[in-house]
Amino acid sequence: MDDQSTVYEWAKTYKFSEEEIQYATILALKILDDECKMDYDNYNLFMSVYDGIKDKINSPFNLSVHSIIDLARADDPIKASSVYRDMIGELRIAMMKDMKKPIMKAYKNLVWDVSNC
């Protein structure tokens, strides 16, 4: 099984905290907005995790954010279509306001640990 399949299956069953789910969403927005400083393989890895968890919190806000992400990814799974690029950037900025760096780093390390098993 490849890393993307492994993390996708893991993400579907892992009990993420609300903060981890929020950061997974922010990271998806950063990737789509081309504001993330990772390589292409990591983009795909983290988008696979996002795909596995995007339906875990069903607040109206989250549902609309996930719908916009889905629309933005219609043509390319890691690059927002030009129609949605500004909206993706605005959502990313708004959601990142309260996110703490230790949570971001811990989330990334968690995913990397799972992919390296």
Order of alpha helices (4+ residues) and beta strands (2+ residues): alpha-alpha-alpha-alpha-alpha-alpha
